[in-house]
Amino acid sequence: MLTKCIFAEYLVIMNTAPDQDEFYKKLKAQLYDTALWPTEYLYKFIIKTDSHKIAVIDAIFDNLGAVIQTTESKNGKYTSISINVLMLNPDVVIEKYKEVAEKVEGVISL
């Protein structure tokens, strides 16, 4: 079963929201309600094309058996990163979102 986050518009906003804890609490509840855990989870990120930022995201998901695909935009200015990985529970999903947001400046999480 593949679970895709249904909160794309909220993940983009969460980095500037004053109440991130409340956002993550709601996200956790929704993830528990929409999937049987453990499950395959699909992360999607967009960054300005930068090989260092791509490497940082790769490292965050290293040793998890993740399948990572990158696609550059037509003009090469942006890169989308799709990561399909087996996650144990919503807490681990949220930890990875937080880690990426902390380590990769300007990332957009979908």
C-alpha positions, 0 to 999 in steps of 0.5 A: 500500500502506498500512502501519499501525504494529503496535506501538500498545501499545509507542508509548504506553510508549516515552516512559517506557521507559528504553531508547528506542534499543532500542525504535526499533531493533526498530521499524525492523526490523519496519517494514522487514520489513512494507512495501516502501519508500517506502510510505504510512504511517498515523500515529495520535495521541491528545491532549487537545483543544487547538488549539495541539497540533493545529497543532503536529502539523499543522506537523510533517507540513506540506509532505509531502502528508499527509492529516490527519483529526481527530476529537473524542471524544464529550465533546470532551475528546480528539482523535484525529489520523490522518495518511496520508503517503508515507514514504521509509523507516523512519528517516523514520517514526521521526524523525516519531514522535520529533519529535511526542513531543518537541514535543507534551506528553502525546501518545499514539502508536498 
